Amino acid sequence: MHISSRLRTLTAVGAVVAGLGAFTAPAAHASLLGGLLPGILSPKTAAATCPVPVQSFKQFGDSTWYQLANGGSFEGQNTWKLSGGASVVADQEPWKVADGDDANALSLPRGASALSPASCFAFGDVKMRMFVKGTGKLRVNIVVTSLVGSLLGVLDGGTIQAGQTWQPSPQLSLLLSSVGGLLVTDSIQLRLTSVDGDVVVDDVYIDPFKVV
């Protein structure tokens, strides 16, 4: 498709979204755009639901409202794609911000990685925080797919230095609006990779810039 045709298509879709904005589903049950035009606005790996936002890091001086990334507590059946020796283990960050009964975490030996299921995202500046410990660094990438499921881009979300004890990570921020195609996507995936040592991760949260 020529660039001019693609621009006309995006403009038309944007007009439809603007006209349907009043009918957006509640944040607890659907992503900001998902469900309005299924199969057109939602990529193949769209998030089915969006968790209720909570101030997960308020006790650490961060009053941002976050949503738990899909499968981000690593409890129950694992939904992340694990490689390089990554596994879900019996461990837990001590504050248990997701649930007081949680007992698992994600173990990433040196070089191992984990790809999350689709998590809710709305056009704008996405922020992330999680809990980490270990001897290495954790590299965070944001994976964006097209409407038909093909790879659109892999963005650098930053690197976290883990310590010997559990600590909340710094707030990672990345302006995603510079990536073509994000005007018509409502979910992203996270890829976590351990470099220069072993890292354990728990309770991965996203601030998807949503109106709630």
C-alpha positions in Angstrom: 0.0 0.0 0.0 1.3 3.5 -0.9 2.2 5.9 1.9 -0.6 8.3 0.8 -3.1 5.4 1.0 -1.9 4.3 4.4 -2.3 7.9 5.7 -5.8 8.1 4.4 -6.6 4.8 6.1 -5.2 5.9 9.4 -7.1 9.2 9.1 -10.3 7.3 8.5 -9.8 4.9 11.4 -8.9 7.9 13.6 -12.2 9.6 12.7 -14.2 6.4 13.5 -12.4 6.1 16.9 -13.2 9.7 17.7 -16.8 9.2 16.8 -17.0 6.1 19.0 -15.1 7.5 21.9 -18.2 7.9 24.0 -18.8 4.2 23.9 -15.4 3.1 25.2 -15.8 0.2 27.7 -14.8 0.5 31.4 -11.0 0.2 32.1 -11.6 -2.9 34.3 -13.1 -4.9 31.4 -11.6 -3.7 28.1 -8.6 -1.7 26.8 -9.1 1.9 25.7 -9.7 1.0 22.0 -10.2 -2.8 22.1 -13.7 -3.9 21.4 -14.8 -0.9 19.3 -13.7 -2.4 16.0 -12.5 -6.0 16.7 -10.0 -7.2 14.2 -9.3 -3.6 12.9 -8.0 -1.7 15.9 -6.9 -4.7 18.0 -3.7 -6.5 16.9 -3.7 -10.3 16.7 -2.1 -10.5 20.2 -4.6 -8.1 21.8 -5.1 -8.2 25.6 -8.5 -9.7 26.5 -9.0 -7.6 29.6 -7.4 -4.7 31.5 -7.0 -5.0 35.3 -8.3 -2.3 37.6 -5.6 0.3 38.2 -4.0 0.5 41.7 -1.3 2.6 43.3 1.0 -0.3 43.7 4.1 1.7 44.6 2.5 4.4 46.8 4.5 3.2 49.8 7.6 3.9 47.9 6.6 7.5 47.1 5.1 6.8 43.7 1.4 7.8 43.5 1.1 6.7 39.8 -1.9 4.4 39.1 -0.6 1.1 37.5 -2.1 -2.0 36.1 -0.6 -5.5 36.6 0.9 -6.6 33.4 -0.8 -9.7 32.0 0.6 -12.6 34.1 2.9 -10.1 35.9 2.5 -11.7 39.3 3.6 -15.1 38.0 1.0 -16.9 40.0 -1.2 -19.7 38.8 -0.7 -21.1 35.2 2.3 -19.4 33.6 1.4 -17.3 30.5 4.8 -15.9 29.6 7.0 -17.5 26.9 10.2 -18.6 28.7 13.5 -19.3 27.0 17.2 -19.8 28.0 16.5 -21.4 31.3 13.9 -18.9 32.6 11.4 -20.4 35.0 8.7 -19.6 37.6 10.1 -20.3 41.1 8.9 -20.3 44.7 10.0 -16.8 45.7 8.2 -13.5 46.3 8.9 -9.8 46.8 8.3 -9.2 50.5 5.7 -6.4 50.2 3.3 -8.6 48.2 1.7 -5.6 46.4 -0.3 -7.8 44.0 -1.8 -10.2 46.6 -0.9 -11.2 50.1 -1.1 -14.9 49.1 1.3 -14.7 46.2 4.3 -17.0 46.5 6.0 -17.1 43.0 8.5 -15.0 41.0 10.3 -15.2 37.6 13.8 -16.5 37.7 16.1 -15.4 34.8 19.6 -16.9 34.8 22.2 -15.0 32.8 21.0 -14.7 29.1 17.5 -16.1 29.8 14.4 -14.1 28.7 10.7 -14.1 29.1 8.0 -12.6 26.8 4.7 -11.5 28.3 1.3 -12.0 26.9 -0.3 -8.9 25.5 -1.0 -6.2 28.1 -3.2 -3.1 27.8 -1.7 0.0 26.2 -3.2 3.3 25.1 -1.5 5.8 22.8 0.9 7.9 24.9 3.7 7.6 27.4 3.9 4.1 29.0 5.6 3.7 32.3 6.7 0.4 34.0 7.8 -0.7 37.4 8.5 -4.1 38.9 10.5 -5.7 41.8 13.9 -7.2 41.1 16.8 -8.9 42.9 19.9 -10.7 41.8 23.5 -10.3 40.6 23.0 -8.9 37.1 21.1 -6.4 35.0 17.6 -6.7 33.6 17.0 -5.4 30.1 13.4 -4.5 29.2 12.1 -4.4 25.7 8.7 -3.5 24.4 7.4 -5.6 21.6 4.7 -4.1 19.3 2.9 -6.2 16.7 0.8 -5.2 13.8 -2.9 -5.7 13.3 -2.2 -9.1 11.6 0.3 -10.2 14.2 3.6 -9.4 12.4 6.4 -7.7 14.3 6.1 -3.9 14.1 9.0 -3.0 16.4 11.0 -3.8 19.4 11.7 -0.8 21.6 14.3 -0.3 24.3 12.6 0.1 27.7 15.8 0.5 29.7 18.1 -1.6 31.9 17.7 -2.2 35.6 20.6 -3.1 37.9 19.4 -5.7 40.4 20.7 -5.9 44.0 21.2 -8.7 46.4 17.8 -8.1 48.1 14.3 -7.3 46.7 13.8 -3.7 45.7 11.3 -1.9 43.5 12.8 -0.9 40.2 13.1 2.7 39.1 10.2 4.0 37.0 10.9 3.1 33.4 9.4 5.5 30.8 9.3 5.4 27.1 7.4 7.6 24.7 5.9 5.0 22.3 4.0 7.5 20.1 7.0 7.8 17.8 6.5 4.3 16.5 4.4 4.0 13.4 1.2 2.0 13.8 0.6 2.6 17.5 -2.4 4.9 16.7 -4.3 1.7 15.9 -3.0 -0.7 18.6 -4.2 -1.2 22.1 -1.7 -3.7 23.6 2.0 -4.4 23.9 4.2 -7.2 25.1 7.2 -7.0 27.4 10.4 -8.9 26.9 12.6 -9.2 30.0 16.2 -10.5 29.6 18.9 -11.1 32.2 22.4 -9.8 31.3 25.7 -10.0 33.2 24.2 -12.2 35.9 21.1 -13.8 37.3 17.9 -11.8 38.1 14.6 -12.6 39.8 11.6 -10.5 38.9 8.2 -10.2 40.5 5.0 -8.1 40.2 5.4 -6.3 36.8 3.2 -3.2 36.5 2.4 -0.9 33.6 0.9 2.6 33.6 -0.8 2.5 30.2 -1.7 6.2 30.2 -5.4 5.3 30.4 -8.3 7.4 31.4 -10.0 5.7 34.4 
